[in-house]
Amino acid sequence: MKILFTICGRAGSKGIKNKNIIDFLEYPLPFYTVSVIELYKKQNPDLYCDVVLNTDSKELMDLFTNKLNFSVDIIERKENLGLDNTPKIEVIKNCYEVMKNKKLIDYDLVVDLDITSPLRTVSDVSNLINMKLDDGATDIVFSVTASRRNPYFNMVKKTDHGYGRVITSDYNARQEAPEVFDMNASLYAYSPDFLVQRKGIFDGKCEAIVMQDTAVLDLDHESDLELMQVIAEFLYRKQVEYGEVRENIMNILK
């Protein structure tokens, strides 16, 4: 089994300055992603794994090159893949094509981990990969959490006639409504054949793993970062699997 792990990060940020290289509880934010990959590799020594960073940020490249004692290939992102409207799946596809040609390897799986979602465990990564491998007909597996709101019951939208449910229904209790989930933008596992077809995520057969709801916020403002660090500090202290990811960062530093 040959797995390509991808880490993708653009230069700069409109919400939080230098979001992809900012410190998170004393360590650079992307090192939490590298740490969980390194732990997964340790626990699965029989698997062949490559790790690649795709970025247009010189600072992020320097951080990986000068601070990490862990093998990560680096792809300098092309300008046309760094636009505001560039789908991330195109960047992941570029990672796969470049690494396949560079290493002369036919990868069985491409796994993307989002830099701005540090709250994940090795079990989450394992569950994602195992689900993808167990069902060969699935094109992509992504991570979700149980939704706090339900469009069939307690989510509303503004209409010409006032506010109404997002999805029209007669459900009187949340328990009656169909179960829905939030995509938490943390983990994705792709079939290489699906990636090269240049399709969107939902053009293929999708499955999902359910992760613990850690109230992860999209890092768009400084306050989001502050709140996430409060949550992370609690989880690192109270739950072993989260804590080991942070503790392992010391092992991957030069």
Buried (B, 14 or more C-beta within 10 A) or exposed (E): EBBBBBBBBBBEBEEBEEBBBBEBBEBBBBBBBBBBBBBBBEEBEEBBBBBBBBBBBEBBBEBBEEBBEBEBBBBEBEEEBBEEEBEBBEBBBBBBBBBBEEBEEEBBBBBBBBBBBBBBBBBBBBBBBEBBBEEEEBBBBBBBBEBEEBBBBEEEEEEEEEEEBBBEBEBEEEEEBEEBBBEBBBBBBBBBEBBEEEBEBEEBEEBBBEBBEBEBBEBBEEEBBEBBBEBBEEBBEEEEBBBBBBEBBEEBBE
